[in-house]
Amino acid sequence: MPKLPVVSGLEVVKALKKLGYELDHQTGSHMILRQNKEPYRRMTVPNHKEIAKGTLRAIIRQAGLSREEFLKLI
């Protein structure tokens, strides 16, 4: 399994936009994304310079992706 890179919250949002997620709103330092097609998932991404590895794994899992699929989006 490939190692996860160090990415920022904005880089994660940019990758998720390729899957159809759009920025819904921001509360404090957390960006709330909503998927514009089925299954209309809602995702919270912290707007930090570096996303913690566990948080990044959780975001990837919530998006229904594998690590390899996520790495291709970045």
DRENTOR-397914 format. One record per residue: residue number from 1; x, y, z of N, C-alpha, C, O, CB in turn. Coordinates in steps of 0.001 Angstrom, whole numbers. Glycine has a CB too. Layout:
REM DRENTOR-397914
[NUM, [X, Y, Z], [X, Y, Z], [X, Y, Z], [X, Y, Z], [X, Y, Z]]
...
END
This chain:
REM DRENTOR-397914
[1, [820, -1165, 0], [0, 0, 0], [883, 1255, 0], [1816, 1343, 798], [-943, -17, 1198]]
[2, [606, 2218, -875], [1443, 3427, -911], [1220, 4293, 321], [135, 4303, 904], [1153, 4241, -2177]]
[3, [2261, 5017, 705], [2153, 5916, 1841], [1361, 7151, 1434], [1405, 7586, 284], [3551, 6308, 2371]]
[4, [648, 7698, 2387], [-115, 8917, 2118], [816, 10124, 2170], [1657, 10217, 3064], [-1278, 9079, 3135]]
[5, [677, 11048, 1225], [1515, 12240, 1244], [986, 13244, 2273], [-136, 13117, 2763], [1573, 12883, -160]]
[6, [1799, 14223, 2583], [1363, 15324, 3441], [645, 16319, 2535], [1243, 16881, 1617], [2582, 15999, 4211]]
[7, [-638, 16532, 2799], [-1435, 17437, 1966], [-2151, 18444, 2852], [-2362, 18212, 4042], [-2456, 16648, 1103]]
[8, [-2521, 19568, 2244], [-3273, 20587, 2958], [-4764, 20366, 2737], [-5165, 19574, 1884], [-2856, 22003, 2501]]
[9, [-5564, 21060, 3501], [-7007, 20955, 3348], [-7465, 21417, 1973], [-8383, 20835, 1395], [-7705, 21762, 4421]]
[10, [-6833, 22455, 1449], [-7220, 22963, 129], [-6894, 21955, -979], [-7629, 21851, -1961], [-6513, 24296, -152]]
[11, [-5803, 21221, -823], [-5454, 20187, -1807], [-6467, 19044, -1767], [-6811, 18481, -2806], [-4029, 19644, -1546]]
[12, [-6943, 18704, -574], [-7960, 17649, -442], [-9251, 18104, -1103], [-9890, 17327, -1813], [-8211, 17295, 1054]]
[13, [-9644, 19355, -879], [-10863, 19888, -1487], [-10741, 19883, -3004], [-11691, 19531, -3703], [-11148, 21316, -978]]
[14, [-9582, 20268, -3517], [-9351, 20279, -4966], [-9506, 18873, -5557], [-10082, 18705, -6632], [-7944, 20834, -5280]]
[15, [-8986, 17866, -4844], [-9109, 16476, -5319], [-10557, 16011, -5255], [-11028, 15338, -6171], [-8216, 15533, -4485]]
[16, [-11271, 16360, -4186], [-12658, 15920, -4042], [-13592, 16623, -5037], [-14641, 16082, -5389], [-13138, 16172, -2615]]
[17, [-13219, 17811, -5486], [-14030, 18503, -6490], [-14063, 17714, -7795], [-15031, 17798, -8551], [-13486, 19920, -6740]]
[18, [-13010, 16951, -8058], [-12966, 16119, -9261], [-13992, 14991, -9189], [-14374, 14429, -10215], [-11561, 15541, -9458]]
[19, [-14443, 14654, -7955], [-15448, 13605, -7764], [-16858, 14162, -7707], [-17812, 13403, -7535], [-15160, 12831, -6498]]
[20, [-17008, 15480, -7849], [-18327, 16077, -7831], [-18700, 16744, -6517], [-19859, 17112, -6325], [-19325, 15048, -8149]]
[21, [-17751, 16907, -5615], [-18016, 17622, -4365], [-17893, 19116, -4618], [-17045, 19557, -5393], [-17040, 17171, -3237]]
[22, [-18749, 19893, -3955], [-18701, 21344, -4052], [-18657, 21923, -2651], [-19216, 21351, -1715], [-19915, 21896, -4844]]
[23, [-17994, 23054, -2511], [-17919, 23717, -1217], [-19297, 24267, -876], [-19815, 25128, -1587], [-16849, 24849, -1223]]
[24, [-19884, 23782, 191], [-21209, 24223, 624], [-21073, 25466, 1500], [-21684, 26498, 1224], [-21947, 23090, 1392]]
[25, [-20265, 25361, 2561], [-19993, 26507, 3422], [-18776, 26188, 4290], [-18251, 25074, 4287], [-21237, 26858, 4305]]
[26, [-18351, 27210, 5030], [-17221, 27027, 5924], [-17607, 27543, 7301], [-18141, 28644, 7438], [-15954, 27753, 5389]]
[27, [-17333, 26743, 8307], [-17572, 27125, 9687], [-16233, 27109, 10407], [-15657, 26044, 10630], [-18606, 26172, 10377]]
[28, [-15739, 28276, 10768], [-14420, 28364, 11390], [-13353, 27882, 10428], [-13234, 28397, 9316], [-14374, 27548, 12690]]
[29, [-12579, 26899, 10849], [-11508, 26389, 9987], [-11892, 25079, 9315], [-11017, 24348, 8849], [-10234, 26195, 10793]]
[30, [-13193, 24764, 9255], [-13634, 23524, 8630], [-14510, 23821, 7417], [-15492, 24559, 7502], [-14396, 22653, 9640]]
[31, [-14132, 23226, 6288], [-14890, 23391, 5047], [-15875, 22240, 4922], [-15501, 21077, 5074], [-13944, 23450, 3806]]
[32, [-17126, 22563, 4646], [-18172, 21566, 4498], [-18436, 21403, 3002], [-18810, 22357, 2320], [-19479, 21978, 5277]]
[33, [-18238, 20180, 2501], [-18441, 19880, 1091], [-19700, 19035, 941], [-20043, 18250, 1826], [-17207, 19150, 492]]
[34, [-20378, 19202, -179], [-21549, 18392, -471], [-21400, 17851, -1883], [-21009, 18571, -2801], [-22870, 19214, -313]]
[35, [-21718, 16570, -2044], [-21638, 15929, -3362], [-22880, 16321, -4154], [-23995, 16249, -3637], [-21519, 14362, -3236]]
[36, [-22695, 16736, -5407], [-23803, 17242, -6201], [-24548, 16155, -6976], [-25436, 16474, -7767], [-23299, 18272, -7155]]
[37, [-24210, 14890, -6772], [-24912, 13786, -7411], [-25085, 12666, -6404], [-24560, 12770, -5295], [-24152, 13289, -8666]]
[38, [-25791, 11609, -6736], [-26000, 10492, -5822], [-24659, 9987, -5317], [-23738, 9895, -6128], [-26783, 9356, -6509]]
[39, [-24482, 9670, -4112], [-25402, 9561, -2984], [-25502, 10825, -2133], [-25927, 10735, -982], [-24987, 8425, -2119]]
[40, [-25126, 12008, -2652], [-25246, 13282, -1943], [-24547, 13263, -585], [-25120, 13677, 423], [-26708, 13632, -1757]]
[41, [-23331, 12789, -567], [-22571, 12734, 679], [-22190, 14146, 1141], [-22096, 15079, 344], [-21306, 11868, 499]]
[42, [-21979, 14264, 2434], [-21520, 15508, 3022], [-20200, 15216, 3732], [-20081, 14226, 4453], [-22589, 16111, 4007]]
[43, [-19230, 16067, 3525], [-17889, 15804, 4027], [-17336, 17062, 4689], [-17521, 18168, 4181], [-16955, 15329, 2886]]
[44, [-16663, 16894, 5813], [-16005, 17995, 6508], [-14502, 17841, 6363], [-13939, 16795, 6684], [-16413, 18038, 8005]]
[45, [-13854, 18900, 5872], [-12408, 18888, 5670], [-11811, 20073, 6431], [-12209, 21214, 6198], [-12044, 18950, 4142]]
[46, [-10868, 19822, 7329], [-10241, 20943, 8038], [-9367, 21763, 7100], [-8643, 21215, 6269], [-9405, 20433, 9219]]
[47, [-9441, 23068, 7241], [-8650, 23965, 6397], [-7316, 24234, 7093], [-7061, 25339, 7569], [-9418, 25306, 6114]]
[48, [-6473, 23206, 7141], [-5174, 23287, 7790], [-4070, 23139, 6754], [-4298, 22629, 5657], [-5040, 22211, 8883]]
[49, [-2877, 23587, 7110], [-1738, 23450, 6195], [-1366, 21992, 5999], [-980, 21587, 4903], [-529, 24230, 6719]]
[50, [-1483, 21197, 7066], [-1203, 19764, 6993], [-2355, 19007, 7630], [-2720, 19263, 8777], [142, 19414, 7692]]
[51, [-2928, 18066, 6872], [-3991, 17213, 7399], [-3334, 16021, 8090], [-2431, 15399, 7530], [-4973, 16742, 6259]]
[52, [-3780, 15703, 9299], [-3238, 14549, 10027], [-3529, 13268, 9242], [-4544, 13165, 8554], [-3844, 14462, 11465]]
[53, [-2629, 12305, 9357], [-2759, 11049, 8595], [-4074, 10338, 8888], [-4737, 9865, 7965], [-1593, 10115, 8912]]
[54, [-4458, 10257, 10153], [-5709, 9585, 10510], [-6919, 10303, 9953], [-7874, 9666, 9510], [-5834, 9473, 12010]]
[55, [-6885, 11624, 9972], [-7987, 12420, 9416], [-8065, 12219, 7914], [-9157, 12087, 7361], [-7808, 13919, 9747]]
[56, [-6924, 12195, 7252], [-6900, 11989, 5803], [-7433, 10605, 5440], [-8182, 10464, 4474], [-5474, 12165, 5260]]
[57, [-7051, 9581, 6211], [-7572, 8232, 5955], [-9091, 8203, 6131], [-9790, 7542, 5364], [-6903, 7202, 6900]]
[58, [-9601, 8911, 7129], [-11045, 8944, 7371], [-11766, 9644, 6228], [-12838, 9201, 5815], [-11354, 9648, 8701]]
[59, [-11200, 10725, 5714], [-11804, 11446, 4590], [-11835, 10560, 3352], [-12837, 10519, 2638], [-11031, 12749, 4295]]
[60, [-10735, 9849, 3098], [-10668, 8954, 1941], [-11716, 7850, 2073], [-12391, 7515, 1099], [-9251, 8341, 1802]]
[61, [-11853, 7291, 3260], [-12828, 6222, 3500], [-14257, 6748, 3339], [-15094, 6068, 2745], [-12636, 5621, 4913]]
[62, [-14550, 7939, 3854], [-15886, 8521, 3744], [-16251, 8820, 2291], [-17418, 8755, 1906], [-15974, 9797, 4577]]
[63, [-15240, 9149, 1493], [-15494, 9429, 81], [-15674, 8146, -723], [-16054, 8199, -1893], [-14354, 10252, -506]]
[64, [-15404, 6992, -109], [-15564, 5721, -801], [-14423, 5408, -1745], [-14611, 4725, -2751], [-16844, 5715, -1558]]
[65, [-13241, 5905, -1423], [-12077, 5719, -2281], [-11059, 4799, -1628], [-11078, 4578, -418], [-11436, 7060, -2607]]
[66, [-10178, 4274, -2452], [-9004, 3578, -1931], [-7860, 4590, -1927], [-7976, 5672, -2502], [-8647, 2291, -2795]]
[67, [-6761, 4232, -1277], [-5612, 5137, -1249], [-5100, 5418, -2667], [-4763, 6552, -3006], [-4483, 4542, -384]]
[68, [-5050, 4378, -3476], [-4545, 4527, -4841], [-5427, 5484, -5651], [-4919, 6328, -6389], [-4472, 3154, -5538]]
[69, [-6747, 5348, -5508], [-7664, 6227, -6232], [-7491, 7674, -5783], [-7517, 8593, -6602], [-9120, 5776, -6024]]
[70, [-7314, 7872, -4479], [-7106, 9228, -3976], [-5804, 9830, -4494], [-5765, 11001, -4872], [-7106, 9228, -2455]]
[71, [-4746, 9034, -4511], [-3452, 9527, -4979], [-3510, 9936, -6453], [-2812, 10863, -6864], [-2373, 8459, -4774]]
[72, [-4332, 9256, -7243], [-4475, 9636, -8654], [-5178, 10976, -8802], [-4936, 11698, -9769], [-5245, 8563, -9418]]
[73, [-6054, 11319, -7843], [-6781, 12589, -7908], [-5917, 13788, -7533], [-6190, 14910, -7960], [-7984, 12536, -6999]]
[74, [-4874, 13554, -6735], [-4033, 14669, -6274], [-3112, 15140, -7378], [-2331, 16070, -7176], [-3208, 14260, -5049]]
END
